[in-house]
Amino acid sequence: MTQLDAIKMIGDVLTNIDVVTGSLQPNDPNLQKLMDLRVVLDDRQRQLSRQVFNDNTQNFQTAAQQLTTVNANIQGSITSINNMATVIGNISTFLNSVTTFMTSIGALL
């Protein structure tokens, strides 16, 4: 995985969040939770895109593999609005994984 791959992966999750939030009613209590998670994840993506670092290191590749595993585990479940608790939980798990990834590679400011 490269830095660009990680940025795209985060972007794909952001797009899925946008699809879900577009499916919710404006007064849905889950809408604000999702938007809050989206803001933080978008900030992480922006920080990652502004950093320059070597994505060929073992540290990067190990952290990237962990992020890829979490992403694979939650795929398909983010857009299932029938179980919002699971959707929010999976997005939170992905966000935590992104934060861990960025901390591991020294990209979190």
C-alpha positions as CSV (number, residue, x, y, z in Angstrom):
1,M,0.0,0.0,0.0
2,T,1.1,3.5,-0.7
3,Q,0.2,6.8,0.9
4,L,-2.1,7.5,-2.0
5,D,-3.8,4.2,-1.5
6,A,-4.5,5.1,2.1
7,I,-5.9,8.5,1.2
8,K,-8.2,6.8,-1.4
9,M,-9.3,4.2,1.1
10,I,-10.3,6.9,3.6
11,G,-12.0,8.8,0.8
12,D,-14.1,5.7,-0.1
13,V,-15.3,5.5,3.5
14,L,-16.1,9.3,3.5
15,T,-18.2,8.7,0.3
16,N,-20.1,5.8,2.1
17,I,-20.8,8.1,5.0
18,D,-22.2,10.7,2.6
19,V,-24.5,8.1,1.1
20,V,-25.8,7.1,4.5
21,T,-26.3,10.7,5.7
22,G,-28.1,11.5,2.5
23,S,-30.5,8.6,3.3
24,L,-31.4,9.9,6.8
25,Q,-34.1,12.4,7.7
26,P,-32.8,15.7,9.0
27,N,-34.2,15.1,12.4
28,D,-32.6,11.6,12.8
29,P,-30.5,11.6,15.9
30,N,-27.9,9.5,14.2
31,L,-27.3,12.1,11.5
32,Q,-25.3,14.3,13.9
33,K,-23.2,11.4,15.1
34,L,-22.3,10.4,11.6
35,M,-21.5,14.0,10.6
36,D,-19.2,14.4,13.6
37,L,-17.3,11.2,12.7
38,R,-17.1,12.4,9.1
39,V,-15.6,15.7,10.1
40,V,-12.8,14.0,12.1
41,L,-12.2,11.4,9.4
42,D,-12.0,14.1,6.7
43,D,-9.5,16.0,8.9
44,R,-7.4,12.9,9.1
45,Q,-7.4,12.4,5.4
46,R,-6.5,16.0,4.8
47,Q,-3.6,15.7,7.3
48,L,-2.4,12.6,5.6
49,S,-2.5,14.1,2.2
50,R,-0.4,17.1,3.3
51,Q,2.4,14.9,4.7
52,V,5.4,13.6,2.9
53,F,6.9,10.4,4.2
54,N,8.4,7.2,3.0
55,D,5.7,4.6,2.5
56,N,8.2,1.9,1.7
57,T,9.2,1.4,5.4
58,Q,8.3,-1.7,7.3
59,N,6.5,0.5,9.9
60,F,4.3,2.1,7.2
61,Q,3.5,-1.3,5.6
62,T,2.6,-2.9,8.9
63,A,0.3,0.0,9.9
64,A,-1.2,0.0,6.4
65,Q,-1.9,-3.8,6.6
66,Q,-3.8,-3.2,9.9
67,L,-5.8,-0.4,8.3
68,T,-6.6,-2.6,5.3
69,T,-7.8,-5.4,7.5
70,V,-10.2,-3.1,9.4
71,N,-11.4,-1.7,6.1
72,A,-12.1,-5.1,4.7
73,N,-14.0,-6.1,7.9
74,I,-16.4,-3.2,7.7
75,Q,-16.9,-3.1,3.9
76,G,-20.6,-3.3,2.9
77,S,-21.8,-2.7,6.5
78,I,-21.3,1.1,6.5
79,T,-24.2,1.8,4.1
80,S,-26.7,-0.5,5.8
81,I,-29.0,2.1,7.4
82,N,-31.2,-0.6,8.9
83,N,-28.8,-1.0,11.8
84,M,-27.4,2.5,12.5
85,A,-25.7,1.3,15.7
86,T,-23.5,-1.1,13.7
87,V,-22.9,1.6,11.0
88,I,-21.7,4.1,13.6
89,G,-19.7,1.5,15.4
90,N,-18.0,0.4,12.2
91,I,-17.2,4.0,11.2
92,S,-15.8,4.6,14.7
93,T,-13.6,1.5,14.4
94,F,-12.3,2.6,11.1
95,L,-11.6,6.1,12.4
96,N,-9.7,4.7,15.4
97,S,-7.7,2.5,12.9
98,V,-6.9,5.5,10.8
99,T,-5.8,7.4,13.9
100,T,-3.6,4.5,15.0
101,F,-2.2,4.2,11.4
102,M,-1.3,7.9,11.3
103,T,0.2,7.9,14.7
104,S,2.3,4.8,13.8
105,I,3.8,6.5,10.8
106,G,4.2,9.9,12.4
107,A,1.6,11.7,10.3
108,L,-0.8,12.8,13.0
109,L,-0.2,16.4,14.0
